[in-house]
Amino acid sequence: MVKKVLFKKAPIYYTMQGEGPCVVLLHGFLENKTMWKAYAKKIAQTHKVICPDLPGHSQSANLGYVHSMDLMAQSVMAILKQEKLRKVIVVGHSMGGYVAMAFADLFPDFVKGLCLFQSTSNADSALKKKGRDQAIKLVKQNHKSFVRKTLPMLFRHKYRLLYRDKINELKAEALTMSKQGIVAALEGMKTRPNREIILKFPPYQVYLIGGKHDRLIPPPLLEKKAKHSPNVRLKILQEAGHMAYIEEEQNAFTALYDWINTL
């Protein structure tokens, strides 16, 4: 069921299905709630599942020139308040992981478990910030061209032809985003703070899922983080690039769902 909540007087859309402990699935940059469709249907057999469209993505409104990760996390909290939910398992893919970290920082009492699905607690490095600035320039020149060129690059090279149809579906979804929405997300990612401290002393279980061939979130980065606390676990998917939920769909789902069921 698609629902909406007013956040800062603007609509934020989300789906909600199933009953039981609540799992919130947060999409990444240029993605939206539909990325979780297959996973949500399965998880909803045992849990309540909420999949938001984060601000500026798909149906949800643009809220300004910068969509900070904190702002996006606050939009998720608006959904939880509307649904009168308290403790949730938060899962975020890529940018969604940055939002999940912001949520855990702002609303720690609401977190039952935290999964960074090919994501990191780090802030952008100086080099990555330069890359974001370059991306913003390209988006302002031609945001549709930016989308078409960027999405295939997220996949491991050997999968780009195999998953061509899926990539085209993702492009079609991403092309519904406005230029403003894309820029606002890039600005928000560029300015996010380092939240490494959360992984050092988490009062709940943290699960890191990585792809062996992920060039954006390389395994050594996650392996280092997994040593921070006995409450942090790590799973590296051996065949995946940055889009493991497609590239290794069944293995990635099993890893995620098995962990959810331990909480």
Secondary structure, 3 states (H helix, E strand, C coil): CEEEEEECCEEEEEEEECCCCEEEEECCCCCCHHHHHHHHHHHCCCCEEEEECCCCCCCCCCCCCCCCHHHHHHHHHHHHHHCCCCCEEEEEECHHHHHHHHHHHHCHHHEEEEEEECCCCCCCCHHHHHHHHHHHHHHHHCHHHHHHHHHHHCCCHHHCCCCHHHHHHHHHHHCCCCHHHHHHHHHHHHCCCCCHHHHHCCCCEEEEEEECCCCCCCHHHHHHHCCCCCCEEEEEECCCCCCHHHHCHHHHHHHHHHHHCCC
